[in-house]
Structure formats: C-alpha cells, structure tokens
Amino acid sequence: MHWCERLLIPKRQPDDNQMPVDDDDRTLLPADDRRVGERQPAEPMAPMPAPAQAEAADGVEGQSLQAGYRLHEFEVQSRLGQGGFCIVYKAFDHQLKRVVALKEYMPSGMARRAGNLEVLPQSPRFQEVFDIGLNSFVKEGVTLAKFDHPALVRVYRTFQANGTAYMVMQLVQGATLEHVARALPAPPDEAWLLKLLDPLTAALQVVHDERIVHRDIAPDNVMILEGSKQPLLLDFGAARQVIGDGDQAPTAMLKPSYAPVEQYPDSGHSQGAWTDIYALAGVVHRLVTGKAPPNSQSRILKDAYVPLAERLAGKYSDRFLKAVDHALALRPEQRTQSIAAFRQELGIDDRARQLPTAAEAAAPGKRPAVALWAAAGVVVLGLGGFGLYQWLSEPSLPARSDAAQAAAATAPAAAPSALPPVVIPAPAVVAPPVAAAPSAIDPAREFDRLLQQQSPAAQVSLTLARPAIRIGKDPLQMQLSSAQNGFFYVLIHDTDGQVRLLFPNSVDSDNRIAAGKAVALPPRVTDPKTGLSKSADLVFGEPAGPARLLAIVSAQALDYAMATKSQDGDYRLLLQGQEAAAVQATSPDRSLYLGRLQCEPGKACPDAYGAAAASFTVTP
C-alpha cells in the first residue's frame, strides 16, 4: 500500500531565532512576537485553475479547498478529513515530486471561507479566539519541525496564506496502538512491549531534551506505520515548552485515565518528564491488563491501584512490572523522574528483539482499522484538535548528571534504529476517503434535528451557571429540569470537534430525573474521609473555542452502545461523520444521538422525549 516515505536529511541543531539555511526540506516561521491578527503578506501563489473555486454550498465540502487548487508548490488532490480545528488534504509537492499531507487551520463553527478563499471568523466576537488558535497552530508547527526522529511527527514546512496557516506534513498509513491492541488475541509479551517502548522512549528523550513535555500520550496517540511498522507519537497539540521557573502547571486537554495528578488544575505539582512517563506507563497498563489505570483524581480519595507486580506476577519479569508500577506512582516526586531512568528500570537495551508473527499478533477475524492519516493527523479521524496552548513558565526538566553528560559526550552518535515489524494484518477493505460520503452526520445538525422533533409537552430546561469558562479554572456547572419523569442524557459537542456523552458517565451513572425537580450537574459527591458533600468540578482543558450542550430526557432508558466510538476516559465518545452515517442508515427515522430505546418485550415503549440546548465558550 502506498505511503509517503519521509526524506532523510542530516540532523541539525534547532535554532528558534533563525530560518534554516542548510535544509531545503523544511521551512519554519521565525518564532517572533508578531501578533497573528496582524496579517502578513502571503507568498505569491500559482494561478488557481477553474476546479479550485470554492463551493457556495454549506457544510464541510463547501469549506474545503477543491482538487486542483495550487498553494505555492502544493496542489490539493483530495480532502482526507476534518476535525474540530483543521482540514487535512492530500496534496502533491511539485517541487520535490512527492505526496504530502497539507493541514489547514479552519476551526469549525467559528470560521468561514470567503469567496476569495480567505479564512475569516464568522463574526467579530470570534476574532480573538480565532487569532489565539491561529497563533497556537503556527507554534505547534514550529515545535514539531524541531524534531528529527523516526518515532516523532514530521513537519516539512509551515507558512501562512489565505488569512490562515498551513503545515506540510508526512503522509503515512497505519493503525493506532489502540486498534492494534484490540486485535491481539492475548496481552503482548515482554519482548514485544520492550521493542515498542524502545523507540517511543528514545523519541520522548529527544522531546524532553528540547525542554518540551508532550502531555497527551495515550494508545490513540501512538500510530503503528503500515510500511515500516515504526511507532509514531502523534498529537503534540497539548505540548508545552518548559522555559521558566513558574509554579503553576498549565492544564491540558486531559485524557483522565492517562493524565497524572499534576495535569489537573490547582494540583500544586509541577509538570515535567515524569508527567509523560506516567502516561506512557498507563499505555503499558492498558496493553497488559486490557484496561487503562484508575483515574489519578479518584486515586487521591481512595487509591484503588493494584501494583502490576502483584497482579501479573509470573507473566512478566519482576523488573519490568516494578518499573511500570514506579512510573505510575500517584505523587510526582515518588515517580520515575527521567526517561533515562525509566529505560534503565525497564531493561531496554540495544539488542534486537523479535516481535510476534502474523499468527500471534492478530486473532482470526479481528483486524485493526487501517486508514490514511497525516502524521499529526489526529484531526483526520477527529481524535482531537491541535490544541490551543501558550508557552507558559514551568520548572525546567531535571538536568542530566555529570556522569551522564560525560557519557553522552564520549559515546558515538548512533542513527535511530527502526522498529522491527509490529505485524498489522492488512485490512479486508480500505475505507474510502471521508469526502466521498455526502451523507456524513454533522453533530450540529443532529442537535438541531433532535430539538425540532422533541415532544413540546416534555418542557425540558437546561441552564448554565456562566456563559464562558476559562481553561483549567472555571468549572462547568448546569441545572436540568423536566416536566416529566424519566432518564436524562447530556451530550457535548466539544471544543475539539468531538461529541461526548457527558452524563451519565462511568463515575456518575445515576441519570434519573423527577418531574419538576431540578438536577444539578455535575452531581454532589461525598468525600469518604471527611463525610462532606461537594460538587465535583468539571474543568475544561485545551483547546479553547465554542462548545454546545444538548440535554435529552426520555421516559424510557436509552442505550448509546451503537452510537459509541470508544471510551474517552470516563466519557463515551460518539460517532460522527461517515461512521455515524453507516449506523444511522439502519434506523434513518431516528437520530443516532437519541440512542436506542430499552423496552421490555411485549410492553408499550413510548419514544417521546424532551430536549434543551445551551452553548458556552471555553477561553484561555
């Protein structure tokens, strides 16, 4: 299967203050202090052929650049997909004669494309957030372009044009580690895991040496390339550079099962290499047990974590299990502090390790989904926006010891070794591009559809405590009421473009509501130690932007299993786009986001429901 191999170039020392002069493969924007809102003159563009005219129709296709459009030396061939903040295209580089991924900043619900193809905020009230996002997009490209490692995302070039910004990236094919894990007939053995962790930890060492923390490592953010079988670390949208000595650790777009305590607001703990080590150890926990580790926030009240050295004794070496347990320590200061120490504790060395054969790697009939991705194309499959981040002050990463520095200075430079095959069965059918599905489900339209088709007698009301909340500071609080008894469900079309079932969730499972009695969300919880009752905080991480809530009250319980894509921490991630359209086709008269009625056989099952919507904005 075709995938675009990256062009290998001599490794250079990164310099934030200069344009590279010896590297024709990538062009960086200088890291200066210009405000994004001050439009910079665009480079000359090639004449636009007739097929490139923007469509007047509404929807994703109308917002996309069309096949044949020339932007500098890049010609758009097709649209691969769209996430909450970006559109990713397959493009041809006429200068270097290769196919690449072209990622365009286009925040859905906030921006529009004018007749001259310029990207503009939909209204003046979005201008500030639009500019912050654009600036962050550019900084992400500059961050990624610093790295030169086979297990890290490859950015060839970044530039601004059409009132927005673009990244030119490696175009690859593969499957996420989550998909690979689901295809394994049994937990992988220690040799398999060490061979996977070797390049990933080496890549993180490169990142940490640049004083940058990834902060969003999870099975969905590790990709296994189809050609080389090399693991690739995705989604640096939540990354932050460690540049100062501030005490406040910034908040990320959290994945609760993989985020350590210091990533939560007001934790009082600094973030650093130990933050990424916790998340990577959580990935190992998912692979060896089939489940993510317990939420670190819940562990503060009652630590239910059972050491792997006890649970899996005899299945893996004691050294390996204790290394993972150490990395998953709840308190940062009790955790493994550096990648070098983590590699040493795991027992990673330079000898070749054999991975499972094809028969061992995949159970019959279970094959991971393989799709065309941009190397940083989490937005291609809608796994998250690139993230809005600031280069905030944080404590620097621990310095290497004198002995380690001396060893590094005298050791011969070694080229990164490729990961021997992580066998991924070929897909039975390669899914067509998202753009080929005109019936793709748009969450915003589905929310409107549910509001229009509700029963007026239900009289559902949803009230928010504040119309805008700040990242990592203000909790989202709401009050829900209904004129009928039933079960309530709250969906959110989030700032990253995803749809999640906010309530009920794996923690708050009681979703009953009584007529005329308001329900406060999040619900109040009781601290088992103090016996005091308080409301759990629902605090948002990055990215910033608009979000929309939809509350549904149904007389009968609803089942969202068919609408669920995966579990995102404590919350279910719902289908959208082409995947949702395929499921929706089985019941076109009923919205997928309404769930399926749970009714007892032989009994009447009324499908009337009530609904209410509310919008808010997440701000930096």
Solvent accessible surface area in square Angstrom, and as a share of the most:
residue,aa,sasa,rsa
1,M,119,0.53
2,H,120,0.54
3,W,51,0.18
4,C,9,0.06
5,E,123,0.55
6,R,54,0.20
7,L,84,0.42
8,L,132,0.66
9,I,40,0.20
10,P,119,0.75
11,K,138,0.58
12,R,51,0.18
13,Q,155,0.69
14,P,45,0.28
15,D,62,0.32
16,D,55,0.29
17,N,129,0.66
18,Q,124,0.55
19,M,89,0.40
20,P,31,0.20
21,V,143,0.82
22,D,110,0.57
23,D,13,0.07
24,D,135,0.70
25,D,9,0.05
26,R,9,0.03
27,T,50,0.29
28,L,15,0.08
29,L,33,0.16
30,P,52,0.33
31,A,62,0.48
32,D,70,0.36
33,D,144,0.74
34,R,104,0.38
35,R,163,0.60
36,V,17,0.10
37,G,33,0.31
38,E,101,0.45
39,R,103,0.37
40,Q,60,0.27
41,P,126,0.79
42,A,55,0.42
43,E,79,0.35
44,P,125,0.78
45,M,83,0.37
46,A,32,0.25
47,P,124,0.78
48,M,69,0.31
49,P,51,0.32
50,A,82,0.64
51,P,91,0.57
52,A,0,0.00
53,Q,99,0.44
54,A,30,0.24
55,E,74,0.33
56,A,107,0.83
57,A,63,0.49
58,D,123,0.64
59,G,32,0.30
60,V,62,0.35
61,E,71,0.32
62,G,4,0.04
63,Q,46,0.20
64,S,3,0.02
65,L,5,0.02
66,Q,34,0.15
67,A,54,0.42
68,G,15,0.14
69,Y,4,0.02
70,R,65,0.24
71,L,0,0.00
72,H,18,0.08
73,E,34,0.15
74,F,4,0.02
75,E,49,0.22
76,V,2,0.01
77,Q,75,0.33
78,S,39,0.25
79,R,21,0.08
80,L,12,0.06
81,G,1,0.01
82,Q,39,0.17
83,G,10,0.10
84,G,5,0.05
85,F,4,0.02
86,C,0,0.00
87,I,0,0.00
88,V,0,0.00
89,Y,0,0.00
90,K,54,0.23
91,A,0,0.00
92,F,51,0.21
93,D,4,0.02
94,H,58,0.26
95,Q,118,0.52
96,L,66,0.33
97,K,140,0.59
98,R,31,0.11
99,V,25,0.14
100,V,0,0.00
101,A,0,0.00
102,L,0,0.00
103,K,1,0.01
104,E,0,0.00
105,Y,0,0.00
106,M,2,0.01
107,P,1,0.00
108,S,51,0.33
109,G,49,0.47
110,M,2,0.01
111,A,4,0.03
112,R,102,0.37
113,R,23,0.08
114,A,21,0.16
115,G,74,0.71
116,N,107,0.55
117,L,5,0.03
118,E,49,0.22
119,V,0,0.00
120,L,45,0.22
121,P,15,0.09
122,Q,88,0.39
123,S,35,0.22
124,P,122,0.77
125,R,183,0.67
126,F,22,0.09
127,Q,66,0.30
128,E,122,0.55
129,V,16,0.09
130,F,0,0.00
131,D,18,0.09
132,I,51,0.26
133,G,0,0.00
134,L,0,0.00
135,N,51,0.26
136,S,3,0.02
137,F,1,0.01
138,V,19,0.11
139,K,60,0.26
140,E,2,0.01
141,G,0,0.00
142,V,17,0.09
143,T,3,0.02
144,L,0,0.00
145,A,0,0.00
146,K,25,0.11
147,F,4,0.02
148,D,26,0.13
149,H,17,0.08
150,P,25,0.16
151,A,0,0.00
152,L,3,0.02
153,V,1,0.01
154,R,7,0.03
155,V,1,0.01
156,Y,3,0.01
157,R,30,0.11
158,T,4,0.02
159,F,5,0.02
160,Q,44,0.19
161,A,4,0.03
162,N,18,0.09
163,G,17,0.16
164,T,1,0.01
165,A,2,0.01
166,Y,1,0.00
167,M,1,0.00
168,V,1,0.01
169,M,0,0.00
170,Q,5,0.02
171,L,3,0.01
172,V,0,0.00
173,Q,13,0.06
174,G,0,0.00
175,A,1,0.01
176,T,2,0.01
177,L,0,0.00
178,E,22,0.10
179,H,55,0.25
180,V,5,0.03
181,A,14,0.11
182,R,108,0.39
183,A,4,0.03
184,L,18,0.09
185,P,77,0.49
186,A,61,0.47
187,P,81,0.51
188,P,10,0.06
189,D,83,0.43
190,E,40,0.18
191,A,42,0.32
192,W,1,0.00
193,L,0,0.00
194,L,12,0.06
195,K,18,0.08
196,L,2,0.01
197,L,3,0.01
198,D,22,0.12
199,P,12,0.07
200,L,3,0.02
201,T,0,0.00
202,A,31,0.24
203,A,0,0.00
204,L,1,0.01
205,Q,44,0.20
206,V,32,0.18
207,V,0,0.00
208,H,10,0.04
209,D,77,0.40
210,E,46,0.21
211,R,99,0.36
212,I,0,0.00
213,V,0,0.00
214,H,0,0.00
215,R,5,0.02
216,D,10,0.05
217,I,2,0.01
218,A,2,0.02
219,P,5,0.03
220,D,37,0.19
221,N,2,0.01
222,V,0,0.00
223,M,0,0.00
224,I,0,0.00
225,L,8,0.04
226,E,25,0.11
227,G,37,0.36
228,S,43,0.28
229,K,35,0.15
230,Q,5,0.02
231,P,0,0.00
232,L,2,0.01
233,L,3,0.02
234,L,0,0.00
235,D,8,0.04
236,F,1,0.00
237,G,2,0.02
238,A,5,0.04
239,A,1,0.01
240,R,7,0.03
241,Q,34,0.15
242,V,0,0.00
243,I,81,0.41
244,G,17,0.16
245,D,126,0.65
246,G,23,0.22
247,D,117,0.61
248,Q,140,0.62
249,A,22,0.17
250,P,10,0.06
251,T,13,0.07
252,A,0,0.00
253,M,40,0.18
254,L,37,0.18
255,K,39,0.17
256,P,20,0.13
257,S,19,0.12
258,Y,25,0.09
259,A,4,0.03
260,P,0,0.00
261,V,9,0.05
262,E,0,0.00
263,Q,4,0.02
264,Y,29,0.11
265,P,33,0.21
266,D,141,0.73
267,S,36,0.23
268,G,77,0.74
269,H,46,0.21
270,S,35,0.23
271,Q,0,0.00
272,G,0,0.00
273,A,4,0.03
274,W,24,0.08
275,T,1,0.01
276,D,0,0.00
277,I,0,0.00
278,Y,1,0.01
279,A,4,0.03
280,L,2,0.01
281,A,0,0.00
282,G,0,0.00
283,V,2,0.01
284,V,1,0.00
285,H,4,0.02
286,R,34,0.12
287,L,7,0.03
288,V,5,0.03
289,T,34,0.20
290,G,43,0.41
291,K,148,0.63
292,A,33,0.25
293,P,3,0.02
294,P,43,0.27
295,N,26,0.13
296,S,1,0.00
297,Q,74,0.33
298,S,57,0.37
299,R,11,0.04
300,I,92,0.47
301,L,79,0.39
302,K,152,0.64
303,D,76,0.40
304,A,68,0.53
305,Y,29,0.11
306,V,69,0.40
307,P,47,0.30
308,L,0,0.00
309,A,23,0.18
310,E,122,0.55
311,R,113,0.41
312,L,17,0.09
313,A,71,0.55
314,G,80,0.77
315,K,149,0.63
316,Y,21,0.08
317,S,49,0.32
318,D,79,0.41
319,R,138,0.50
320,F,1,0.00
321,L,1,0.01
322,K,116,0.49
323,A,3,0.02
324,V,0,0.00
325,D,24,0.12
326,H,68,0.30
327,A,0,0.00
328,L,0,0.00
329,A,20,0.15
330,L,33,0.17
331,R,111,0.40
332,P,9,0.06
333,E,99,0.44
334,Q,107,0.47
335,R,3,0.01
336,T,3,0.01
337,Q,67,0.30
338,S,37,0.24
339,I,2,0.01
340,A,64,0.50
341,A,35,0.27
342,F,0,0.00
343,R,52,0.19
344,Q,134,0.60
345,E,54,0.24
346,L,3,0.01
347,G,20,0.19
348,I,19,0.10
349,D,58,0.30
350,D,141,0.73
351,R,147,0.54
352,A,74,0.58
353,R,6,0.02
354,Q,146,0.65
355,L,22,0.11
356,P,21,0.13
357,T,80,0.47
358,A,65,0.50
359,A,89,0.69
360,E,103,0.46
361,A,3,0.03
362,A,13,0.10
363,A,18,0.14
364,P,135,0.85
365,G,81,0.78
366,K,97,0.41
367,R,141,0.51
368,P,7,0.04
369,A,61,0.47
370,V,7,0.04
371,A,29,0.23
372,L,56,0.28
373,W,4,0.01
374,A,0,0.00
375,A,0,0.00
376,A,1,0.01
377,G,0,0.00
378,V,1,0.01
379,V,0,0.00
380,V,8,0.05
381,L,57,0.28
382,G,10,0.10
383,L,30,0.15
384,G,7,0.06
385,G,8,0.07
386,F,1,0.00
387,G,4,0.03
388,L,4,0.02
389,Y,8,0.03
390,Q,75,0.33
391,W,56,0.20
392,L,66,0.33
393,S,57,0.37
394,E,1,0.00
395,P,35,0.22
396,S,55,0.36
397,L,22,0.11
398,P,70,0.44
399,A,94,0.73
400,R,109,0.40
401,S,68,0.44
402,D,120,0.62
403,A,79,0.61
404,A,41,0.32
405,Q,91,0.40
406,A,58,0.45
407,A,58,0.45
408,A,51,0.40
409,A,87,0.67
410,T,113,0.66
411,A,58,0.45
412,P,122,0.77
413,A,111,0.86
414,A,94,0.73
415,A,91,0.70
416,P,71,0.45
417,S,87,0.56
418,A,72,0.56
419,L,5,0.02
420,P,36,0.23
421,P,76,0.48
422,V,1,0.01
423,V,35,0.20
424,I,9,0.04
425,P,26,0.16
426,A,57,0.44
427,P,20,0.12
428,A,87,0.67
429,V,122,0.70
430,V,80,0.46
431,A,64,0.50
432,P,73,0.46
433,P,70,0.44
434,V,47,0.27
435,A,32,0.25
436,A,67,0.52
437,A,16,0.12
438,P,124,0.78
439,S,78,0.50
440,A,39,0.30
441,I,22,0.11
442,D,54,0.28
443,P,8,0.05
444,A,39,0.30
445,R,139,0.51
446,E,13,0.06
447,F,0,0.00
448,D,58,0.30
449,R,53,0.19
450,L,2,0.01
451,L,43,0.21
452,Q,148,0.66
453,Q,105,0.47
454,Q,47,0.21
455,S,33,0.21
456,P,119,0.75
457,A,78,0.61
458,A,3,0.02
459,Q,130,0.58
460,V,17,0.10
461,S,53,0.34
462,L,19,0.09
463,T,82,0.48
464,L,31,0.16
465,A,68,0.53
466,R,85,0.31
467,P,110,0.69
468,A,45,0.35
469,I,1,0.00
470,R,117,0.43
471,I,24,0.12
472,G,7,0.07
473,K,136,0.58
474,D,17,0.09
475,P,27,0.17
476,L,1,0.00
477,Q,67,0.30
478,M,8,0.04
479,Q,97,0.43
480,L,0,0.00
481,S,33,0.22
482,S,4,0.03
483,A,51,0.39
484,Q,49,0.22
485,N,102,0.52
486,G,11,0.10
487,F,59,0.25
488,F,6,0.03
489,Y,9,0.03
490,V,0,0.00
491,L,0,0.00
492,I,1,0.00
493,H,37,0.17
494,D,14,0.07
495,T,7,0.04
496,D,2,0.01
497,G,13,0.12
498,Q,5,0.02
499,V,0,0.00
500,R,22,0.08
501,L,5,0.03
502,L,7,0.04
503,F,6,0.03
504,P,27,0.17
505,N,16,0.08
506,S,76,0.49
507,V,103,0.59
508,D,28,0.15
509,S,85,0.55
510,D,90,0.47
511,N,18,0.09
512,R,165,0.60
513,I,8,0.04
514,A,48,0.37
515,A,49,0.38
516,G,70,0.68
517,K,138,0.58
518,A,52,0.40
519,V,32,0.19
520,A,56,0.44
521,L,6,0.03
522,P,8,0.05
523,P,41,0.26
524,R,151,0.55
525,V,53,0.31
526,T,83,0.48
527,D,32,0.17
528,P,92,0.58
529,K,154,0.65
530,T,84,0.49
531,G,50,0.48
532,L,126,0.63
533,S,57,0.37
534,K,129,0.55
535,S,29,0.19
536,A,39,0.30
537,D,99,0.51
538,L,24,0.12
539,V,36,0.21
540,F,19,0.08
541,G,7,0.07
542,E,4,0.02
543,P,2,0.01
544,A,0,0.00
545,G,0,0.00
546,P,43,0.27
547,A,5,0.04
548,R,59,0.22
549,L,0,0.00
550,L,0,0.00
551,A,0,0.00
552,I,0,0.00
553,V,0,0.00
554,S,2,0.01
555,A,41,0.32
556,Q,54,0.24
557,A,25,0.19
558,L,9,0.04
559,D,52,0.27
560,Y,4,0.01
561,A,62,0.48
562,M,93,0.41
563,A,2,0.01
564,T,37,0.22
565,K,60,0.25
566,S,22,0.14
567,Q,98,0.44
568,D,25,0.13
569,G,19,0.19
570,D,26,0.14
571,Y,42,0.16
572,R,90,0.33
573,L,11,0.06
574,L,1,0.01
575,L,16,0.08
576,Q,47,0.21
577,G,18,0.18
578,Q,54,0.24
579,E,93,0.42
580,A,0,0.00
581,A,15,0.12
582,A,69,0.53
583,V,32,0.18
584,Q,13,0.06
585,A,73,0.57
586,T,97,0.56
587,S,24,0.15
588,P,93,0.59
589,D,124,0.64
590,R,40,0.14
591,S,1,0.01
592,L,0,0.00
593,Y,0,0.00
594,L,7,0.04
595,G,2,0.02
596,R,43,0.16
597,L,49,0.25
598,Q,94,0.42
599,C,55,0.33
600,E,107,0.48
601,P,133,0.84
602,G,92,0.88
603,K,133,0.57
604,A,97,0.75
605,C,42,0.25
606,P,69,0.43
607,D,85,0.44
608,A,52,0.40
609,Y,14,0.05
610,G,0,0.00
611,A,4,0.03
612,A,13,0.10
613,A,37,0.29
614,A,17,0.13
615,S,74,0.48
616,F,6,0.02
617,T,34,0.20
618,V,0,0.00
619,T,36,0.21
620,P,60,0.38
